Amino acid sequence: MRANLIAGLDIGTTNTCAVIGEIVGDPRRPGLTILGVGQARTGGLRGDMVTNIDEMTESVRSAMKEAELMAGVSVDRVYTGIGGDHVRATNSMGVVAISEEEVTRDDVERVHIVARAVALPPDREMVHAIPQEYRVDNQRGIKDPLGMAGVRLESEVFLVTCQVTAAANIKKAVNRAGYRVQELVLAPLAGARAVLTEDEKEVGVAMVEIGAATTNVAVYYEGKIQHVSILPFGGATLTADLVRGLAVPHAEARRALEMHAVAFAQLVDPRETVDLPGPSPGQMRSVARELIAHIVEQRLDEMFGIVQGELQDHAVLDKLGAGVVLTGGTVAIPGIVELAQQIFASPVRLGVPNEGLGGLADAVRRPRFAVGTGLALWGADRFAETGRGASTITSGVMTKLGTWLKEFF
């Protein structure tokens, strides 16, 4: 019997991805033996809004069943991603008096409570409260204050909130599929856990994850998260441009984006053509591949320009010593690294899940699996910290039965 199973579930706008792994390695930064991966077309979502809970439930069930079949195991709980432009992130400070001569665990817990004690509107709920650093008597940059002498303890905490209804709909879809949401995790943080190294986070790096409906940006330096933003454009924006520019149906435009698109038009042979549907049924026409490349390049140029402006507005662009890491399903377009290097004028690389993975790791070493794998790694980190949140084969069956009973009775 396998123990300590962790599942990550990424419900994207177009695809739902499930990753199941077994926790292994260093307890301080555990790794995963990848056991199974599942994918399904997402239904019931328009952008980030749930339009049909039953279709969304079926997408979750299909992806999880495929992953469980590959892994040969059953899980009862999942770490699930949440994103969308309803998410808000900010920093908060907490201050308490140190109760004794040195900082105790009770002092740390009290300062976290104070930092989290912000007034939230009734339609919003807390997703994360991540300690960033501590200060003891104005001494900055402390990672762990336990045992330090002083009279005043401060904590900087990174707070993430979301719409109550958005979180509730995700949990309901997962519950109806027969699983339980162990924790909702902000998608950019999960992606960063999978594709960024600790050295990159220390010297400064921006992860840009381009999904179908949104582009997620997460900036790290000095080893901690400094900025998160979720921008309302992604691969679907490119598809819409191809629908107009090529005068083809949406399905053909998406196929052209996946099969023929190039992000840097200079890389395309001007003589190369591709066949696309013509104006009459059954009719085909030849289109220069360079035209597709120009349409895609112009839109990506604009998208990267907006990301660059976002980084400038928050005064983090000059702190990216390690440059930019691109990930997400859309970055599979050839030439996207070259285009991004030209725009950001800094090192750019593709981010794929790699570090700390074993087993069927090759199955997830693609940008589209960054968030799903990162969610599983996030769960492994949580288990290392708390000893909770993992599944076993035997407990999984009973817990899922309990979940179904609660849902339908």
C-alpha positions as CSV (number, residue, x, y, z in Angstrom):
1,M,0.0,0.0,0.0
2,R,1.3,3.4,-0.9
3,A,1.1,6.2,1.7
4,N,1.5,9.9,1.5
5,L,-0.2,10.4,-1.9
6,I,-0.7,14.0,-3.0
7,A,-2.9,15.1,-5.9
8,G,-2.9,18.5,-7.6
9,L,-5.9,19.7,-9.7
10,D,-5.6,22.6,-12.2
11,I,-9.0,23.6,-13.5
12,G,-8.0,25.8,-16.5
13,T,-10.3,27.6,-18.9
14,T,-9.8,25.1,-21.7
15,N,-8.2,22.0,-20.0
16,T,-8.3,20.4,-16.6
17,C,-5.1,18.7,-15.4
18,A,-4.6,16.3,-12.5
19,V,-1.3,15.1,-11.2
20,I,-0.9,12.4,-8.5
21,G,2.4,11.7,-6.8
22,E,4.0,10.1,-3.7
23,I,6.0,12.3,-1.3
24,V,9.7,11.5,-1.2
25,G,13.0,13.1,-0.3
26,D,14.1,15.9,2.0
27,P,11.4,16.8,4.5
28,R,12.4,20.5,4.3
29,R,11.8,20.6,0.5
30,P,10.2,17.3,-0.4
31,G,10.0,15.9,-3.9
32,L,7.4,13.8,-5.7
33,T,7.5,10.5,-7.5
34,I,5.0,11.2,-10.2
35,L,2.5,8.3,-10.5
36,G,-0.2,9.5,-12.7
37,V,-1.4,12.4,-14.9
38,G,-4.8,13.1,-16.3
39,Q,-6.3,15.6,-18.7
40,A,-9.8,16.6,-19.8
41,R,-11.4,19.3,-21.8
42,T,-12.9,21.9,-19.3
43,G,-16.6,22.4,-19.6
44,G,-18.8,24.9,-17.7
45,L,-16.4,27.8,-17.7
46,R,-16.5,31.0,-19.6
47,G,-13.3,32.9,-18.8
48,D,-13.1,32.5,-15.0
49,M,-16.8,32.4,-14.4
50,V,-18.6,29.1,-13.8
51,T,-21.6,28.7,-16.1
52,N,-22.4,25.0,-15.7
53,I,-21.5,23.3,-12.4
54,D,-22.4,19.8,-13.8
55,E,-20.1,20.2,-16.9
56,M,-17.3,21.4,-14.6
57,T,-17.8,18.5,-12.3
58,E,-17.5,16.0,-15.2
59,S,-14.2,17.6,-16.3
60,V,-12.8,17.2,-12.8
61,R,-14.0,13.6,-12.6
62,S,-12.6,12.7,-16.0
63,A,-9.1,14.2,-15.3
64,M,-8.9,12.6,-11.8
65,K,-10.0,9.2,-13.0
66,E,-7.5,9.2,-15.8
67,A,-4.7,10.1,-13.3
68,E,-5.9,7.5,-10.9
69,L,-6.0,4.8,-13.6
70,M,-2.4,5.6,-14.7
71,A,-1.2,5.7,-11.1
72,G,-3.1,2.5,-10.0
73,V,-4.2,4.3,-6.8
74,S,-7.2,6.2,-5.5
75,V,-7.0,9.5,-3.7
76,D,-9.7,11.3,-1.6
77,R,-8.4,14.9,-1.5
78,V,-6.8,17.4,-3.9
79,Y,-4.9,20.6,-3.8
80,T,-6.8,22.8,-6.3
81,G,-5.8,26.0,-8.0
82,I,-7.7,29.2,-8.1
83,G,-7.1,32.2,-10.3
84,G,-8.9,34.9,-12.2
85,D,-9.1,38.7,-12.0
86,H,-11.2,38.6,-8.9
87,V,-8.1,37.6,-6.9
88,R,-6.4,40.3,-4.8
89,A,-3.0,40.2,-3.2
90,T,-1.4,42.6,-0.7
91,N,1.1,42.8,2.1
92,S,0.1,43.3,5.8
93,M,2.1,44.0,8.9
94,G,1.5,42.6,12.4
95,V,3.2,43.9,15.6
96,V,3.2,42.3,19.1
97,A,5.1,42.7,22.3
98,I,7.4,39.7,23.0
99,S,5.9,38.1,26.1
100,E,9.2,36.8,27.6
101,E,12.9,37.5,27.2
102,E,13.0,35.7,23.9
103,V,10.6,35.0,21.0
104,T,8.5,32.0,21.6
105,R,6.2,30.0,19.2
106,D,3.2,31.7,20.9
107,D,4.6,35.1,20.0
108,V,4.9,34.0,16.3
109,E,1.4,32.7,16.3
110,R,0.1,35.9,17.8
111,V,1.9,38.2,15.3
112,H,0.4,36.1,12.5
113,I,-3.1,36.5,13.9
114,V,-2.6,40.3,14.1
115,A,-1.2,40.5,10.5
116,R,-4.2,38.5,9.2
117,A,-6.7,40.5,11.0
118,V,-7.8,42.7,8.1
119,A,-11.5,43.7,7.4
120,L,-12.8,41.7,4.4
121,P,-16.1,42.5,2.6
122,P,-18.7,39.8,3.0
123,D,-18.2,38.6,-0.6
124,R,-14.5,37.9,-0.1
125,E,-12.5,35.2,1.7
126,M,-8.9,34.6,2.6
127,V,-6.9,32.2,0.4
128,H,-3.4,32.6,1.8
129,A,-1.6,34.4,4.6
130,I,2.1,33.7,3.8
131,P,4.8,35.0,6.3
132,Q,7.4,36.9,4.3
133,E,9.9,38.0,7.0
134,Y,10.1,39.0,10.6
135,R,11.6,42.0,12.5
136,V,12.8,41.9,16.1
137,D,13.3,45.4,17.5
138,N,13.5,46.8,14.0
139,Q,16.2,44.3,12.9
140,R,15.0,43.3,9.4
141,G,15.3,40.3,7.1
142,I,14.8,37.6,9.8
143,K,13.5,34.3,8.5
144,D,12.9,32.5,11.8
145,P,12.7,34.6,14.9
146,L,12.3,31.8,17.5
147,G,14.7,32.2,20.4
148,M,15.9,35.7,19.5
149,A,16.0,38.3,22.4
150,G,13.9,41.4,22.1
151,V,10.8,43.3,23.1
152,R,9.0,43.9,19.8
153,L,8.2,41.4,17.1
154,E,6.9,42.3,13.6
155,S,5.8,40.1,10.8
156,E,5.2,40.9,7.1
157,V,2.5,38.7,5.7
158,F,1.5,38.3,2.0
159,L,-2.3,38.1,1.9
160,V,-4.4,36.7,-1.0
161,T,-8.2,37.0,-1.1
162,C,-10.8,35.8,-3.6
163,Q,-14.5,36.0,-4.3
164,V,-16.5,33.7,-2.0
165,T,-18.7,32.4,-4.8
166,A,-15.7,31.6,-7.0
167,A,-14.1,29.4,-4.3
168,A,-17.5,27.8,-3.4
169,N,-18.1,26.8,-7.0
170,I,-14.7,25.1,-7.3
171,K,-15.2,23.2,-4.1
172,K,-18.7,22.2,-5.1
173,A,-17.5,20.8,-8.5
174,V,-14.7,18.9,-6.8
175,N,-17.0,17.5,-4.1
176,R,-19.6,16.4,-6.6
177,A,-16.8,14.6,-8.5
178,G,-16.1,12.6,-5.3
179,Y,-13.1,14.4,-3.9
180,R,-12.4,17.0,-1.2
181,V,-10.5,20.2,-1.6
182,Q,-7.7,20.0,0.9
183,E,-6.6,23.6,0.1
184,L,-7.2,26.2,-2.5
185,V,-3.9,27.5,-3.8
186,L,-3.3,30.6,-5.9
187,A,-2.4,29.3,-9.4
188,P,0.7,31.7,-9.9
189,L,2.2,30.5,-6.6
190,A,1.7,26.9,-7.6
191,G,3.3,27.4,-11.0
192,A,6.2,29.2,-9.4
193,R,6.7,26.2,-7.0
194,A,7.1,23.9,-10.0
195,V,9.3,25.9,-12.4
196,L,11.4,28.4,-10.3
197,T,14.6,27.5,-8.4
198,E,15.5,28.8,-4.9
199,D,18.5,30.6,-6.4
200,E,16.3,32.4,-9.0
201,K,13.9,33.5,-6.2
202,E,16.8,34.9,-4.3
203,V,18.4,37.0,-7.0
204,G,15.0,38.1,-8.6
205,V,12.8,36.4,-11.2
206,A,9.4,37.0,-12.8
207,M,7.3,33.9,-13.8
208,V,4.9,34.7,-16.6
209,E,2.4,31.9,-17.0
210,I,0.2,32.3,-20.1
211,G,-3.0,30.3,-19.9
212,A,-6.0,30.3,-22.2
213,A,-7.9,33.2,-20.5
214,T,-5.4,34.9,-18.2
215,T,-1.7,35.6,-17.9
216,N,-0.4,35.1,-14.4
217,V,2.7,37.1,-13.2
218,A,4.6,36.2,-10.0
219,V,7.7,38.1,-9.0
220,Y,10.2,36.9,-6.4
221,Y,13.4,38.4,-5.0
222,E,15.2,38.1,-1.7
223,G,13.7,34.7,-1.5
224,K,10.1,35.7,-1.1
225,I,7.0,36.6,-3.2
226,Q,6.9,40.3,-3.9
227,H,4.1,40.8,-6.4
228,V,1.3,38.8,-8.0
229,S,-1.0,40.0,-10.8
230,I,-3.5,38.2,-13.0
231,L,-4.0,39.9,-16.4
232,P,-7.2,39.3,-18.5
233,F,-5.6,37.9,-21.7
234,G,-4.0,34.6,-22.8
235,G,-4.1,32.1,-25.6
236,A,-7.8,32.7,-26.3
237,T,-6.8,36.2,-27.3
238,L,-4.5,34.9,-30.0
239,T,-7.2,32.5,-31.2
240,A,-9.7,35.4,-31.5
241,D,-7.2,37.4,-33.6
242,L,-6.7,34.4,-35.9
243,V,-10.5,34.1,-36.4
244,R,-10.6,37.7,-37.6
245,G,-7.3,37.8,-39.5
246,L,-7.7,34.5,-41.3
247,A,-11.6,34.5,-41.6
248,V,-11.9,30.9,-40.3
249,P,-14.1,29.3,-37.6
250,H,-12.9,29.3,-34.0
251,A,-12.0,25.6,-34.1
252,E,-9.8,26.1,-37.2
253,A,-8.2,29.1,-35.7
254,R,-7.3,27.2,-32.5
255,R,-5.9,24.4,-34.7
256,A,-3.8,26.9,-36.7
257,L,-2.5,28.3,-33.4
258,E,-1.5,24.9,-32.2
259,M,-0.1,23.5,-35.4
260,H,1.3,26.4,-37.5
261,A,1.8,29.5,-35.2
262,V,5.3,31.0,-34.7
263,A,5.8,33.9,-32.3
264,F,8.8,35.4,-34.1
265,A,8.0,36.0,-37.8
266,Q,11.7,36.2,-38.7
267,L,11.9,32.4,-38.1
268,V,9.4,31.6,-40.8
269,D,10.2,30.9,-44.5
270,P,8.2,33.4,-46.5
271,R,7.6,30.7,-49.1
272,E,5.9,28.3,-46.7
273,T,2.1,27.9,-46.9
274,V,-0.5,26.0,-44.9
275,D,-3.9,24.8,-46.0
276,L,-7.0,26.2,-44.3
277,P,-10.7,25.9,-44.9
278,G,-12.1,28.1,-47.7
279,P,-15.4,30.0,-47.8
280,S,-17.4,27.1,-49.2
281,P,-17.9,23.7,-47.5
282,G,-15.1,21.3,-48.4
283,Q,-13.0,24.0,-50.1
284,M,-9.4,24.6,-49.0
285,R,-7.1,27.5,-49.6
286,S,-3.4,28.2,-49.1
287,V,-2.3,30.8,-46.6
288,A,1.2,32.0,-46.0
289,R,2.5,30.8,-42.7
290,E,4.2,34.1,-42.3
291,L,0.7,35.8,-42.1
292,I,-0.2,33.6,-39.1
293,A,3.2,34.4,-37.5
294,H,2.7,38.2,-38.0
295,I,-0.8,38.0,-36.4
296,V,0.5,36.0,-33.4
297,E,3.7,38.1,-33.0
298,Q,1.8,41.4,-33.0
299,R,-0.6,40.3,-30.2
300,L,2.2,38.6,-28.1
301,D,4.3,41.8,-28.5
302,E,1.3,43.8,-27.0
303,M,0.8,41.2,-24.3
304,F,4.4,41.2,-23.2
305,G,4.4,45.0,-23.3
306,I,1.5,45.0,-20.8
307,V,3.4,42.6,-18.6
308,Q,6.5,44.8,-18.8
309,G,4.4,47.8,-17.8
310,E,3.0,45.9,-14.9
311,L,6.5,45.1,-13.6
312,Q,7.6,48.7,-14.1
313,D,4.5,50.1,-12.3
314,H,5.3,48.0,-9.2
315,A,9.0,48.9,-9.3
316,V,10.2,45.3,-9.7
317,L,11.5,45.3,-13.4
318,D,15.0,46.3,-12.4
319,K,15.2,43.6,-9.7
320,L,15.0,40.6,-12.0
321,G,18.6,39.3,-11.8
322,A,17.5,35.9,-13.1
323,G,15.2,37.4,-15.8
324,V,11.9,36.0,-16.9
325,V,10.6,32.4,-16.9
326,L,7.7,31.7,-19.3
327,T,5.3,28.8,-18.7
328,G,1.7,27.8,-19.3
329,G,0.1,26.0,-22.3
330,T,0.4,29.0,-24.7
331,V,4.2,29.3,-24.4
332,A,4.6,26.1,-26.5
333,I,4.5,28.4,-29.6
334,P,7.9,28.3,-31.3
335,G,9.9,31.5,-31.2
336,I,8.2,32.9,-28.0
337,V,11.5,32.9,-26.1
338,E,13.2,35.0,-28.8
339,L,10.3,37.5,-28.9
340,A,10.3,37.8,-25.1
341,Q,14.0,38.3,-24.9
342,Q,13.7,41.2,-27.4
343,I,10.9,42.9,-25.4
344,F,12.1,42.4,-21.8
345,A,15.8,42.9,-22.7
346,S,16.7,40.3,-20.1
347,P,17.4,36.5,-19.9
348,V,14.3,34.4,-20.7
349,R,13.8,30.7,-20.5
350,L,10.9,28.2,-20.7
351,G,9.8,26.9,-17.3
352,V,8.9,23.2,-17.1
353,P,8.4,21.2,-13.9
354,N,11.7,19.5,-13.2
355,E,13.3,19.9,-9.8
356,G,12.5,17.3,-7.1
357,L,10.5,15.0,-9.5
358,G,10.9,11.3,-10.1
359,G,8.8,8.4,-11.4
360,L,6.9,9.4,-14.5
361,A,8.4,12.9,-14.4
362,D,8.7,13.1,-18.2
363,A,4.9,13.1,-18.4
364,V,4.8,16.5,-16.7
365,R,7.9,18.2,-18.1
366,R,5.9,20.5,-20.3
367,P,4.8,24.1,-19.6
368,R,1.1,23.2,-19.6
369,F,1.6,21.0,-16.5
370,A,3.3,23.7,-14.4
371,V,0.4,24.6,-12.2
372,G,-0.9,21.0,-11.8
373,T,2.5,19.8,-10.8
374,G,3.1,22.8,-8.6
375,L,-0.1,22.1,-6.7
376,A,1.1,18.6,-5.9
377,L,4.4,20.0,-4.8
378,W,2.6,22.6,-2.7
379,G,0.7,19.7,-1.0
380,A,4.0,17.9,-0.4
381,D,5.4,21.0,1.3
382,R,2.3,21.3,3.5
383,F,2.6,17.6,4.5
384,A,6.2,18.2,5.5
385,E,5.1,21.2,7.6
386,T,2.0,19.7,9.3
387,G,1.9,16.0,8.7
388,R,-1.5,16.4,7.2
389,G,-3.1,16.6,3.7
390,A,-2.0,13.3,2.1
391,S,-4.1,10.4,1.0
392,T,-3.6,6.6,1.2
393,I,-5.3,4.0,-0.9
394,T,-7.4,2.6,2.0
395,S,-8.4,5.9,3.5
396,G,-9.2,7.3,0.1
397,V,-12.0,4.9,-0.6
398,M,-13.8,5.5,2.7
399,T,-13.4,9.3,2.6
400,K,-14.7,9.5,-1.0
401,L,-17.7,7.5,0.1
402,G,-18.3,9.9,2.9
403,T,-18.0,12.8,0.5
404,W,-20.6,11.3,-1.9
405,L,-23.0,10.7,1.0
406,K,-22.7,14.3,2.3
407,E,-23.2,15.6,-1.3
408,F,-26.4,13.7,-2.1
409,F,-28.0,13.2,1.3
